[in-house]
Amino acid sequence: MRLAKKYPVPPSLALLYEFVNSLDLRRFEEHGSPHEPRDELAAPAQLESWLQERRLWQEKERMTPSAFRAALELRQSIRDLLALNPGSRRGATETMQRLSAAAQPYPLVLVGGEEGVLRLEPASGVSGLARVLVELHALEDADSLDRLKMCASEECHWVFYDRSKPGNRRWCSSALCGNRDKTRNYRARKQQAA
């Protein structure tokens, strides 16, 4: 099952959500079973397959080592941005510069729509991964990028969409990551007091 269908994510950011979470660093035990970290894009063939599954692969496209490295750099630079507290993202010049550099291989163009609406689209002949940047820009443009966050749990780092009214969630799941974090902090305070 695709991640954007499994978790409540707006369709307008499904590709971005699945791309950044293709690197799953979660390492915890749930119901007695350990969760194994994984990378869906660990090899060029996996990235090609991932793109094909999402209809982003062009027939004439070739997965070169440099295209593979560029895709991983794009993913990491977006994850680095999302790992920052939303309030501090605007001042994170170095992180923004890395993201800007990682986005260079994926140029976007301005396109006038039928209803007279302007939108960004991938430039002709560019990898379908440029669509990730289209979604990222659309989120920023709609002042909703702050709702896309990385879980604050050291055992998790899952990127989630914060649907809470105040938009102040810290964990992907309060029942799992939040509870683990609170329990760990409680035990540390008790141990320190003893």
C-alpha positions in Angstrom: 0.0 0.0 0.0 1.3 3.4 -0.9 2.2 5.6 2.1 -0.1 8.5 1.1 -3.1 6.1 1.2 -2.0 4.5 4.5 -1.6 7.8 6.3 -4.0 10.8 6.2 -2.1 13.0 3.8 -3.7 15.6 1.5 -3.4 14.4 -2.2 -1.7 17.6 -3.1 1.5 16.5 -1.2 1.3 12.7 -1.6 4.4 12.5 -3.9 6.5 14.8 -1.6 5.3 12.8 1.5 6.2 9.4 -0.1 9.5 10.7 -1.4 10.8 12.0 1.9 9.6 8.9 3.7 11.2 6.5 1.2 14.0 6.7 3.8 12.5 5.1 6.9 14.8 5.6 9.9 12.3 4.4 12.6 13.9 2.0 15.0 11.5 0.9 17.8 9.6 -2.1 18.9 5.9 -2.3 18.4 3.7 -5.2 19.6 6.9 -7.2 20.3 8.2 -6.8 16.8 11.2 -4.5 16.0 10.8 -2.1 13.2 13.7 -2.3 10.8 14.9 0.9 9.1 14.8 0.7 5.3 15.6 2.8 2.3 13.2 2.3 -0.7 15.8 4.1 -2.9 18.9 2.3 -1.8 20.0 1.5 -5.4 19.5 3.1 -8.8 17.1 0.3 -9.9 15.0 0.9 -6.9 14.7 4.6 -7.7 13.8 3.8 -11.3 11.1 1.4 -10.1 9.8 4.0 -7.6 9.5 6.6 -10.3 7.8 4.1 -12.7 5.3 3.1 -10.1 4.3 6.8 -9.8 4.3 7.4 -13.6 7.2 9.8 -13.3 9.7 7.8 -15.4 10.1 8.9 -19.0 10.9 6.2 -21.6 14.0 8.1 -22.9 15.3 8.7 -19.3 18.3 6.8 -18.0 19.2 6.2 -14.4 22.8 7.4 -14.3 24.9 7.3 -11.2 24.8 11.1 -11.1 21.0 11.2 -11.5 20.8 8.7 -8.6 23.1 10.8 -6.4 21.1 13.9 -7.3 17.8 12.3 -6.3 19.3 11.2 -2.9 20.7 14.7 -2.3 17.3 16.2 -3.1 15.6 13.8 -0.6 18.1 14.5 2.1 18.0 18.3 1.7 14.2 18.3 1.9 14.4 16.0 5.0 17.0 18.4 6.5 14.5 21.3 6.0 11.6 19.4 7.5 13.8 18.3 10.5 14.0 22.0 11.5 11.4 23.5 13.9 8.9 25.2 11.5 9.5 28.6 13.3 13.3 28.4 12.5 13.1 27.3 8.8 13.0 30.8 7.4 16.3 31.8 9.0 18.1 28.5 8.1 20.2 30.0 5.3 22.6 27.1 5.0 19.8 24.5 4.8 18.0 26.5 2.2 21.1 26.9 0.1 21.7 23.1 0.2 18.1 22.6 -0.9 18.5 25.2 -3.6 21.6 23.4 -4.9 19.9 20.0 -4.8 17.0 21.4 -6.8 19.2 22.6 -9.7 18.9 19.4 -11.7 15.1 19.7 -11.6 14.2 23.1 -13.2 10.6 24.3 -13.1 8.8 26.6 -15.5 5.8 28.9 -15.1 2.8 27.7 -17.0 -0.5 29.6 -17.6 -3.5 27.4 -16.9 -6.9 27.3 -18.7 -8.5 29.3 -15.9 -5.9 32.0 -16.1 -4.0 30.5 -13.1 -0.3 30.4 -13.1 1.4 27.3 -11.8 4.9 25.7 -11.8 5.6 22.6 -13.8 8.7 20.6 -14.5 10.6 21.9 -17.5 10.5 19.7 -20.6 12.8 16.7 -20.5 13.4 17.0 -16.7 13.1 14.0 -14.3 9.7 13.4 -12.8 11.2 14.1 -9.4 10.7 17.8 -10.3 7.1 17.2 -9.3 8.3 16.8 -5.7 9.5 20.4 -5.9 6.2 21.5 -7.4 4.4 20.1 -4.4 7.0 21.6 -2.0 6.6 25.0 -3.6 2.8 24.8 -3.6 2.8 24.0 0.2 5.0 27.0 0.8 2.9 29.2 -1.4 -0.2 28.1 0.5 1.5 28.8 3.9 1.1 25.1 4.7 4.7 24.0 4.7 4.9 24.4 8.4 2.4 21.6 8.7 4.9 19.1 7.2 7.2 18.1 10.0 9.7 15.5 11.1 8.8 13.5 14.2 10.7 14.8 17.2 11.3 11.3 18.6 15.0 10.2 18.2 13.7 6.7 17.4 11.5 7.8 14.5 12.2 10.8 12.3 9.2 10.0 10.2 7.8 13.0 8.2 4.2 13.6 9.0 1.5 16.1 8.1 0.2 17.9 11.2 -3.6 18.1 10.9 -4.1 19.4 14.4 -6.0 22.7 14.6 -3.2 24.7 16.3 -0.5 22.9 14.1 1.8 22.3 17.1 2.2 18.5 17.1 5.7 17.3 17.7 5.3 13.5 17.1 3.9 11.6 14.2 1.8 9.7 16.7 1.1 10.9 20.3 0.0 7.4 21.2 3.3 5.8 20.1 6.2 8.3 19.7 4.8 10.8 22.1 4.0 8.3 24.7 7.5 6.7 24.4 9.1 10.1 24.7 7.0 11.1 27.7 7.6 7.8 29.5 11.4 8.0 28.9 11.5 11.6 30.2 9.4 10.6 33.3 11.7 7.7 34.1 14.8 9.9 33.7 13.3 12.5 36.1 12.4 9.8 38.6 15.9 8.3 38.4 17.5 11.8 38.8 15.3 12.5 41.8 16.3 9.2 43.5 
